[in-house]
Amino acid sequence: MDGSLEKMVDPTLAEMGKNLNEAMKMLEDNQRKAEEENEKKYARKDIPGPLQGSGQDMVSILQLVQNLMHGEEEEETSQSYRLQNVGEQGHMALLGHSLAAYISVLDRERLRKLTTRILSDTTLWLCRLFRYENGSAYYHEDDREGLLKICRLVIHTRYEDYTLEGFNVLYTKQPVIYISSAARTGLGQALCNQLGLPLSCMCRVPCNTMFGSQHQMDVALLDRVIKDDVESGKLPLLLVANAGTPGAGHTDKLGRLKELCEQYKMWLHVEGVNLATLALGYVSSSVLAATKCDSMTLTLGSWLGLPAVPAVTLYRHEDPSLSLAAGLTSSQPVEKLRALPLWLSLQYLGHDGIVERIKHASQLSQRLLENLKNLDFIKTSVEDELSSPVVVFKFFQEYSNRDQTSHAAQASTIQHPIISNERHIYDTFNQWLGEQLAQLVPASGVDVVELEDEGTCVRFSPLMTSAVLGTEIQDIDQLVDCLKMKIPVLTSTLQLREEFEQEVRRTVGLLYIEDLGWPGLGVVRYNHHCDGKNDDKQEKELEKINTELLKKLNELESDLTFSLGPEFGGQKNCVYIGMVTEDLDVSELVETIAATGREIEENSRLLENMTEVVRKGIQEAQLQLQKANEERLLEEGLLRQIPVVGSVLNWFSPFQASPKGRTFNLTAGSLESTESMYVSKAQGTGTTPPPTPTSSLAKQRLPGQKAFKRSLRSSDGFSETSSVSHCDDLDKMDQRPPTLSPGQEQGPLEMETAEEQKVAAQAKTDTEDIHSDKLPPDCTKVEDQASQR
């Protein structure tokens, strides 16, 4: 490419393209050296500084931009973020902005010819590509700006004196703009603010409730609303419909809406992600009806993965003067250069490249939809199962027959709270599921969306993300595999959640905290016994015990996650338990939490009691020592207290007094005299201290089995015979006598050795007797005398 740039006639364009390539290579280079990372900490400053007088070269400036792009976010967060996949077509779009600045300095006539050619080419290509005949185009940065200019065009068209009298003509007939309740949040308010209209000019049309999709505009209700507005003297102005709602991606009934707009002389504007499918060979009839609307807004940047390209609003209107008055066209050639980045990118991709990208996104959504149909507990919400550019799904588990019977019996009293709590729990679980999938498979581009009827769902919209993130088929397969791994965890947690609540409520000392927004097994708090303490002290002790309880639980070898809960909005002084699996022993878990809490509380109380006993013992010792001093003074007499006389008297008649002191026995909690200590010259050991309270939690588990796991006989790791034999071994271990001290240990082998030694000694004695019988008597006497000596 560098060689082709050098062959250009204009050296400025060649240098511009070369500099752009070098800049992009430098900014996209993520393999930085360790020295640069160390220097970055000192060279980069977040606080703006003064402008250097000598100036800097391009390399230094680009290095500064790179440091700002890859700043401290990588150091502060462990999660790696994914940048947009900027390819060659992205370089062409970025080159368009540089060329626009260069072209703007041309002479006026040459600039006019160039901008006219760029604008006409881009408009023609887009109208043919998206089947919008005889249309004009308006290029804008904000995707809402095109609709805003269309509203001004319609106001100029319907109010003939608006150019002269302005907003005074709106008093006679108030304009009304109709938008769907499924439209983008804040769209109506933004239009009213920019147009200077009151909010009463904006009418939100509800979606279907009985028939059809619940995300489509209710056409019959819209007809009645328009009739009421006309009868009240209002002027229906414009209708904003969706070809792919922002949430679920459903398309309104554009054919019927177009007929309704023609009946009341209204303008029909269409927007949505499904408009991208107009470039494909096969288009659904609902989306194909958008080609007959009065205007539509296309967001090509996200569809094709083009950075910094403008959105396009295609429209049909016969009066150029009104278009100029509304701001859809401009007499300034520089403003027409907005289409230059898109003009370059469309030429680079070509017709086949554009269609291929949109087709690839559609295939990704279809691949995911086919895999979701085969998964249990997954409920999808798509408009057309054959071709749906947007896939919305959620985790949902039906009640069992037993649960349905119990709910039916209590439907008259608690039906609404149960439904509300159930939906809240499912919303929480689906929120967790969407976050997990987005974290595990970031290339998929899934996100979490809130829908009015379905609640919290996971959305996959490849037309908005696949070209940017470079999503491929293997990413969809990985997404499905991760989803299969998470479904058993969700079902197990949902089933054990109620059992955990019942176990906690039956356990003394534990308090169940109902937090429907926590994605996990539940929330529990250990309540200690308060002895008339004030609220502040009780709150501190409660925080101390639960914090220590959380620390103890995290030290156990288990697959569970214990935490303090969410950073914002969570309960204080609680233990939050995360997702669990089906082999969880809930009773053991609750028993462990309660026993650990009691142990912590007993240790805390023991320390408090010891502190109080020591304080009282010191006070009592001081009183007894003071009393002992007084008794000693009485025994010695008054004369011995006089300085000179006392010394002489003590010299002639010494006073023998045993030293009296006090010692505090921590074990017994009492004061004792030190007389016995001075007599025996040793300190008494006192009584045996009581055993430290411990929780008898040591439940015998199989080798390798973690805490809170049920031992399944039918597991793959242990056969039935081995499980029974292992359990018998455990029973034998329980029946063994208590272990002796090291000096008293005597195993079966040692006992046998002792018996052998006894037999050997007896044999030796017999041998000696036989040998002595064979010796002469004199030798025997000599040996006896030697032994006596």
MOQUIZI-V712823 format. One record per residue. N is the residue number from 1. RES is the residue in one small letter. PHI is phi in whole degrees, -180 to 180 (none if undefined). PSI is psi as a letter, one per 20 degrees, with the letter a starting at -180 (NA if undefined). Layout:
BEGIN
N;RES;PHI;PSI, N;RES;PHI;PSI
END
This chain:
BEGIN
1;m;none;h, 2;d;-65;h, 3;g;-66;h, 4;s;-69;h, 5;l;-68;h, 6;e;-70;h, 7;k;-82;i, 8;m;-66;q, 9;v;-71;g, 10;d;-85;o, 11;p;-68;h, 12;t;-66;g, 13;l;-66;h, 14;a;-64;g, 15;e;-67;h, 16;m;-64;g, 17;g;-65;h, 18;k;-67;g, 19;n;-64;h, 20;l;-65;g, 21;n;-64;g, 22;e;-65;h, 23;a;-66;g, 24;m;-66;h, 25;k;-65;h, 26;m;-70;g, 27;l;-73;h, 28;e;-89;i, 29;d;-80;o, 30;n;-97;i, 31;q;-92;m, 32;r;-91;q, 33;k;-79;r, 34;a;-67;h, 35;e;-65;h, 36;e;-68;h, 37;e;-68;h, 38;n;-71;h, 39;e;-71;h, 40;k;-65;h, 41;k;-66;h, 42;y;-103;h, 43;a;-82;h, 44;r;-82;p, 45;k;-130;p, 46;d;-79;h, 47;i;-85;p, 48;p;-61;p, 49;g;-117;r, 50;p;-71;q, 51;l;-75;p, 52;q;-72;p, 53;g;-75;h, 54;s;-80;i, 55;g;83;r, 56;q;-130;q, 57;d;-83;r, 58;m;-67;h, 59;v;-64;g, 60;s;-66;h, 61;i;-67;g, 62;l;-66;h, 63;q;-65;h, 64;l;-66;g, 65;v;-64;g, 66;q;-64;g, 67;n;-66;h, 68;l;-71;h, 69;m;-70;g, 70;h;-106;m, 71;g;-87;b, 72;e;-75;i, 73;e;-63;h, 74;e;-68;h, 75;e;-82;h, 76;e;-79;h, 77;t;-110;p, 78;s;-79;h, 79;q;-76;p, 80;s;-87;p, 81;y;-93;q, 82;r;-112;p, 83;l;-82;r, 84;q;-66;q, 85;n;-78;n, 86;v;-91;o, 87;g;-99;b, 88;e;-64;h, 89;q;-66;h, 90;g;-70;h, 91;h;-65;h, 92;m;-66;h, 93;a;-66;g, 94;l;-69;h, 95;l;-65;h, 96;g;-62;h, 97;h;-68;h, 98;s;-68;g, 99;l;-66;h, 100;a;-61;h, 101;a;-67;h, 102;y;-75;h, 103;i;-69;h, 104;s;-65;i, 105;v;-93;j, 106;l;-71;r, 107;d;-68;r, 108;r;-62;g, 109;e;-67;g, 110;r;-65;h, 111;l;-64;h, 112;r;-65;g, 113;k;-66;g, 114;l;-67;g, 115;t;-68;h, 116;t;-64;g, 117;r;-65;g, 118;i;-62;g, 119;l;-69;g, 120;s;-69;h, 121;d;-63;g, 122;t;-64;g, 123;t;-65;g, 124;l;-64;g, 125;w;-63;g, 126;l;-69;h, 127;c;-65;h, 128;r;-73;h, 129;l;-67;h, 130;f;-108;k, 131;r;57;l, 132;y;-115;n, 133;e;-80;q, 134;n;54;l, 135;g;-109;q, 136;s;-110;r, 137;a;-130;q, 138;y;-126;p, 139;y;-104;p, 140;h;-147;q, 141;e;-80;g, 142;d;-84;p, 143;d;-70;i, 144;r;-90;i, 145;e;-69;h, 146;g;-64;g, 147;l;-64;h, 148;l;-63;g, 149;k;-69;h, 150;i;-65;h, 151;c;-62;g, 152;r;-67;h, 153;l;-63;g, 154;v;-67;h, 155;i;-64;g, 156;h;-64;h, 157;t;-75;g, 158;r;-81;h, 159;y;-110;o, 160;e;-66;h, 161;d;-93;j, 162;y;-67;h, 163;t;-65;h, 164;l;-90;g, 165;e;-98;i, 166;g;70;c, 167;f;-74;i, 168;n;-65;h, 169;v;-75;i, 170;l;-79;i, 171;y;-71;h, 172;t;-68;g, 173;k;-133;o, 174;q;-72;p, 175;p;-74;q, 176;v;-130;p, 177;i;-112;p, 178;y;-107;p, 179;i;-132;q, 180;s;-78;q, 181;s;-69;i, 182;a;-92;j, 183;a;-73;r, 184;r;-62;q, 185;t;-67;p, 186;g;82;j, 187;l;-68;g, 188;g;-64;g, 189;q;-66;h, 190;a;-65;h, 191;l;-65;g, 192;c;-64;h, 193;n;-66;g, 194;q;-74;h, 195;l;-87;i, 196;g;74;k, 197;l;-102;q, 198;p;-71;r, 199;l;-67;i, 200;s;-68;i, 201;c;-80;i, 202;m;-106;p, 203;c;-120;p, 204;r;-93;p, 205;v;-95;p, 206;p;-67;r, 207;c;-92;r, 208;n;-63;q, 209;t;-120;h, 210;m;-108;g, 211;f;-121;q, 212;g;77;a, 213;s;-70;q, 214;q;-79;j, 215;h;-114;j, 216;q;-100;q, 217;m;-67;p, 218;d;-78;o, 219;v;-69;g, 220;a;-63;g, 221;l;-67;h, 222;l;-63;h, 223;d;-61;g, 224;r;-67;h, 225;v;-67;g, 226;i;-65;g, 227;k;-61;g, 228;d;-64;h, 229;d;-68;h, 230;v;-65;g, 231;e;-66;h, 232;s;-86;j, 233;g;89;j, 234;k;-92;r, 235;l;-115;o, 236;p;-63;p, 237;l;-107;g, 238;l;-151;q, 239;l;-125;p, 240;v;-104;o, 241;a;-109;r, 242;n;-119;p, 243;a;-108;m, 244;g;112;n, 245;t;-64;q, 246;p;-60;h, 247;g;-89;f, 248;a;-98;i, 249;g;78;k, 250;h;-89;q, 251;t;-109;p, 252;d;-69;r, 253;k;-79;n, 254;l;-67;h, 255;g;-63;g, 256;r;-69;h, 257;l;-67;h, 258;k;-65;g, 259;e;-63;h, 260;l;-67;h, 261;c;-69;h, 262;e;-66;h, 263;q;-66;g, 264;y;-106;j, 265;k;55;l, 266;m;-102;q, 267;w;-93;p, 268;l;-109;o, 269;h;-115;p, 270;v;-123;p, 271;e;-146;q, 272;g;145;r, 273;v;-74;h, 274;n;-70;i, 275;l;-65;h, 276;a;-65;h, 277;t;-72;i, 278;l;-65;i, 279;a;-82;i, 280;l;-84;r, 281;g;-71;g, 282;y;-106;p, 283;v;-128;p, 284;s;-66;q, 285;s;-64;h, 286;s;-66;h, 287;v;-80;h, 288;l;-63;h, 289;a;-66;i, 290;a;-68;i, 291;t;-69;i, 292;k;-96;j, 293;c;-76;r, 294;d;-82;h, 295;s;-161;q, 296;m;-149;q, 297;t;-113;p, 298;l;-113;p, 299;t;-110;n, 300;l;-75;h, 301;g;-61;g, 302;s;-75;h, 303;w;-67;g, 304;l;-106;j, 305;g;71;k, 306;l;-104;p, 307;p;-81;q, 308;a;60;k, 309;v;-105;q, 310;p;-78;q, 311;a;-80;q, 312;v;-128;p, 313;t;-114;o, 314;l;-92;p, 315;y;-149;r, 316;r;-124;p, 317;h;-158;q, 318;e;-96;i, 319;d;-103;o, 320;p;-66;h, 321;s;-68;h, 322;l;-69;h, 323;s;-63;h, 324;l;-68;h, 325;a;-67;h, 326;a;-80;i, 327;g;93;j, 328;l;-76;h, 329;t;-125;r, 330;s;-140;q, 331;s;-88;i, 332;q;-88;p, 333;p;-64;h, 334;v;-65;h, 335;e;-68;h, 336;k;-74;i, 337;l;-73;i, 338;r;-61;h, 339;a;-82;i, 340;l;-63;g, 341;p;-60;h, 342;l;-71;h, 343;w;-62;g, 344;l;-67;g, 345;s;-67;g, 346;l;-65;h, 347;q;-67;h, 348;y;-68;g, 349;l;-75;g, 350;g;78;r, 351;h;-64;g, 352;d;-67;h, 353;g;-65;h, 354;i;-66;g, 355;v;-64;h, 356;e;-65;h, 357;r;-66;g, 358;i;-68;h, 359;k;-66;h, 360;h;-62;g, 361;a;-64;g, 362;s;-65;h, 363;q;-67;h, 364;l;-64;g, 365;s;-66;h, 366;q;-68;h, 367;r;-65;g, 368;l;-67;g, 369;l;-63;h, 370;e;-66;h, 371;n;-73;h, 372;l;-69;h, 373;k;-65;h, 374;n;-91;j, 375;l;-101;p, 376;d;-81;q, 377;f;65;j, 378;i;-119;p, 379;k;-114;p, 380;t;-100;q, 381;s;-136;n, 382;v;-126;q, 383;e;-80;g, 384;d;-133;o, 385;e;-70;i, 386;l;-80;h, 387;s;-150;n, 388;s;-129;o, 389;p;-66;h, 390;v;-119;p, 391;v;-116;p, 392;v;-120;p, 393;f;-142;r, 394;k;-152;q, 395;f;-85;p, 396;f;-152;p, 397;q;-124;p, 398;e;-72;q, 399;y;-68;q, 400;s;-75;r, 401;n;-63;h, 402;r;-66;g, 403;d;-67;h, 404;q;-65;h, 405;t;-66;g, 406;s;-67;h, 407;h;-70;h, 408;a;-66;h, 409;a;-71;h, 410;q;-108;j, 411;a;-66;h, 412;s;-73;i, 413;t;-114;g, 414;i;-126;k, 415;q;-66;g, 416;h;-67;g, 417;p;-62;h, 418;i;-65;g, 419;i;-63;g, 420;s;-66;g, 421;n;-65;h, 422;e;-62;g, 423;r;-66;h, 424;h;-64;g, 425;i;-66;g, 426;y;-66;h, 427;d;-62;g, 428;t;-66;g, 429;f;-67;h, 430;n;-71;h, 431;q;-63;g, 432;w;-65;g, 433;l;-63;g, 434;g;-63;g, 435;e;-67;h, 436;q;-66;g, 437;l;-66;g, 438;a;-66;h, 439;q;-78;h, 440;l;-76;h, 441;v;-126;m, 442;p;-67;h, 443;a;-72;i, 444;s;-73;h, 445;g;77;j, 446;v;-72;q, 447;d;-143;r, 448;v;-105;p, 449;v;-132;q, 450;e;-103;o, 451;l;-109;q, 452;e;-68;g, 453;d;-95;g, 454;e;-80;h, 455;g;87;b, 456;t;-80;p, 457;c;-136;r, 458;v;-103;p, 459;r;-116;p, 460;f;-124;o, 461;s;-124;n, 462;p;-66;h, 463;l;-64;h, 464;m;-96;i, 465;t;-129;h, 466;s;-64;g, 467;a;-69;h, 468;v;-78;g, 469;l;-92;i, 470;g;71;l, 471;t;-70;p, 472;e;-123;r, 473;i;-63;h, 474;q;-65;h, 475;d;-68;h, 476;i;-68;g, 477;d;-64;h, 478;q;-66;h, 479;l;-63;g, 480;v;-67;h, 481;d;-63;g, 482;c;-65;h, 483;l;-66;h, 484;k;-65;h, 485;m;-74;h, 486;k;-85;h, 487;i;-63;g, 488;p;-60;h, 489;v;-66;g, 490;l;-66;g, 491;t;-65;g, 492;s;-65;g, 493;t;-64;g, 494;l;-66;h, 495;q;-73;h, 496;l;-84;i, 497;r;-65;g, 498;e;-69;g, 499;e;-63;h, 500;f;-64;g, 501;e;-63;g, 502;q;-66;g, 503;e;-64;g, 504;v;-67;g, 505;r;-68;h, 506;r;-84;i, 507;t;-90;p, 508;v;-73;p, 509;g;96;i, 510;l;-111;q, 511;l;-124;p, 512;y;-84;p, 513;i;-106;o, 514;e;-85;o, 515;d;-128;n, 516;l;-71;i, 517;g;-91;j, 518;w;-100;p, 519;p;-84;n, 520;g;-177;a, 521;l;-68;h, 522;g;161;a, 523;v;-127;p, 524;v;-134;q, 525;r;-135;p, 526;y;-91;p, 527;n;-101;o, 528;h;-85;r, 529;h;-82;o, 530;c;-92;p, 531;d;-110;m, 532;g;67;k, 533;k;-86;q, 534;n;-72;r, 535;d;-67;h, 536;d;-65;g, 537;k;-68;h, 538;q;-66;h, 539;e;-66;h, 540;k;-67;g, 541;e;-65;h, 542;l;-63;g, 543;e;-65;h, 544;k;-66;g, 545;i;-67;g, 546;n;-70;h, 547;t;-67;g, 548;e;-67;h, 549;l;-63;g, 550;l;-62;h, 551;k;-65;g, 552;k;-65;g, 553;l;-67;h, 554;n;-70;h, 555;e;-78;i, 556;l;-73;q, 557;e;-84;n, 558;s;-146;r, 559;d;-91;j, 560;l;-83;q, 561;t;-114;p, 562;f;-113;p, 563;s;-150;r, 564;l;-86;j, 565;g;95;a, 566;p;-67;q, 567;e;-68;h, 568;f;-125;p, 569;g;87;j, 570;g;-90;r, 571;q;-77;q, 572;k;-90;q, 573;n;56;l, 574;c;-133;r, 575;v;-113;o, 576;y;-98;p, 577;i;-107;p, 578;g;-83;b, 579;m;-67;q, 580;v;-131;r, 581;t;-110;r, 582;e;-72;h, 583;d;-90;k, 584;l;-76;p, 585;d;-95;n, 586;v;-66;g, 587;s;-63;g, 588;e;-65;h, 589;l;-62;g, 590;v;-66;g, 591;e;-63;h, 592;t;-65;g, 593;i;-63;g, 594;a;-66;g, 595;a;-66;g, 596;t;-64;h, 597;g;-64;g, 598;r;-65;h, 599;e;-62;g, 600;i;-64;g, 601;e;-67;g, 602;e;-65;g, 603;n;-63;h, 604;s;-67;g, 605;r;-68;h, 606;l;-60;g, 607;l;-67;h, 608;e;-66;g, 609;n;-64;g, 610;m;-63;h, 611;t;-63;g, 612;e;-68;g, 613;v;-65;g, 614;v;-63;g, 615;r;-64;g, 616;k;-67;h, 617;g;-64;h, 618;i;-65;g, 619;q;-63;g, 620;e;-66;h, 621;a;-64;h, 622;q;-63;g, 623;l;-66;g, 624;q;-66;h, 625;l;-66;h, 626;q;-65;g, 627;k;-66;h, 628;a;-65;h, 629;n;-64;g, 630;e;-64;g, 631;e;-65;h, 632;r;-65;h, 633;l;-64;h, 634;l;-68;h, 635;e;-69;h, 636;e;-72;h, 637;g;94;r, 638;l;-75;h, 639;l;-66;h, 640;r;-69;i, 641;q;-87;i, 642;i;-76;p, 643;p;-56;g, 644;v;-79;g, 645;v;-65;h, 646;g;-64;h, 647;s;-70;g, 648;v;-66;g, 649;l;-66;h, 650;n;-68;h, 651;w;-74;g, 652;f;-77;g, 653;s;-134;n, 654;p;-62;q, 655;f;-99;o, 656;q;-90;o, 657;a;-136;p, 658;s;-75;p, 659;p;-66;p, 660;k;-115;p, 661;g;-141;a, 662;r;-132;q, 663;t;-124;q, 664;f;-107;p, 665;n;-89;o, 666;l;-67;h, 667;t;-69;g, 668;a;-85;h, 669;g;72;k, 670;s;-139;r, 671;l;-89;q, 672;e;-133;q, 673;s;-78;q, 674;t;-95;j, 675;e;-62;g, 676;s;-64;h, 677;m;-67;g, 678;y;-73;h, 679;v;-75;g, 680;s;-86;i, 681;k;56;k, 682;a;-152;q, 683;q;-88;p, 684;g;-68;q, 685;t;-81;h, 686;g;77;a, 687;t;-83;r, 688;t;-73;p, 689;p;-67;q, 690;p;-69;q, 691;p;-67;q, 692;t;-69;p, 693;p;-64;p, 694;t;-127;q, 695;s;-90;p, 696;s;-78;m, 697;l;-103;i, 698;a;-72;m, 699;k;-80;p, 700;q;-68;p, 701;r;-121;r, 702;l;-70;q, 703;p;-60;p, 704;g;84;i, 705;q;-83;p, 706;k;-85;r, 707;a;-68;q, 708;f;64;k, 709;k;-111;p, 710;r;-80;p, 711;s;-81;o, 712;l;-93;p, 713;r;-68;h, 714;s;-92;j, 715;s;-73;r, 716;d;-75;h, 717;g;-73;h, 718;f;-134;p, 719;s;-80;r, 720;e;-66;g, 721;t;-66;g, 722;s;-66;h, 723;s;-67;g, 724;v;-67;g, 725;s;-63;h, 726;h;-67;h, 727;c;-64;h, 728;d;-63;h, 729;d;-63;h, 730;l;-65;h, 731;d;-65;h, 732;k;-64;h, 733;m;-65;h, 734;d;-68;h, 735;q;-86;i, 736;r;-69;q, 737;p;-68;r, 738;p;-63;q, 739;t;-70;p, 740;l;-81;r, 741;s;-70;r, 742;p;-58;h, 743;g;-76;i, 744;q;-107;j, 745;e;-66;p, 746;q;-151;o, 747;g;-82;r, 748;p;-62;h, 749;l;-66;g, 750;e;-67;h, 751;m;-63;g, 752;e;-63;h, 753;t;-64;h, 754;a;-65;g, 755;e;-63;g, 756;e;-63;g, 757;q;-63;h, 758;k;-65;g, 759;v;-62;g, 760;a;-64;h, 761;a;-65;g, 762;q;-63;g, 763;a;-65;h, 764;k;-65;h, 765;t;-65;g, 766;d;-62;h, 767;t;-65;g, 768;e;-64;h, 769;d;-64;g, 770;i;-65;h, 771;h;-67;h, 772;s;-69;h, 773;d;-68;h, 774;k;-78;i, 775;l;-76;q, 776;p;-69;q, 777;p;-65;h, 778;d;-64;g, 779;c;-62;h, 780;t;-67;h, 781;k;-66;h, 782;v;-62;g, 783;e;-65;h, 784;d;-66;g, 785;q;-67;h, 786;a;-65;h, 787;s;-68;h, 788;q;-68;g, 789;r;-63;NA
END
